[in-house]
Amino acid sequence: MAGPEDGDKRRDKESHYRRAAVLHPLRRRILGLLGEGDELGIEEIAAELELPLARVAHHVRVLLRRSALRVVPRCRPNPARFRQAPNAEWARKMLDEIDDQDARED
């Protein structure tokens, strides 16, 4: 039978995965490109970062899985576009904290 601590373990595990997703340098760069209200396609993100499309697509999928990004609904056959998820305040806070730490270290 699942006890109350099982819910805590799941939240802690999800928190760990979210933190790991945002702490990756490339994913931080992707989130940085997609500021408030901005939306880009995979090709645009890859071109901006000057990285292979497959590499960028992998990291975008991780951010989608952790709910840091969301897909912007579009009619087919238009390619998907992405933006920061509205409920991803946790990701924005983490990015701000990381930026503050980097500024203090400089």
Order of alpha helices (4+ residues) and beta strands (2+ residues): alpha-alpha-beta-alpha-alpha-beta-beta-alpha
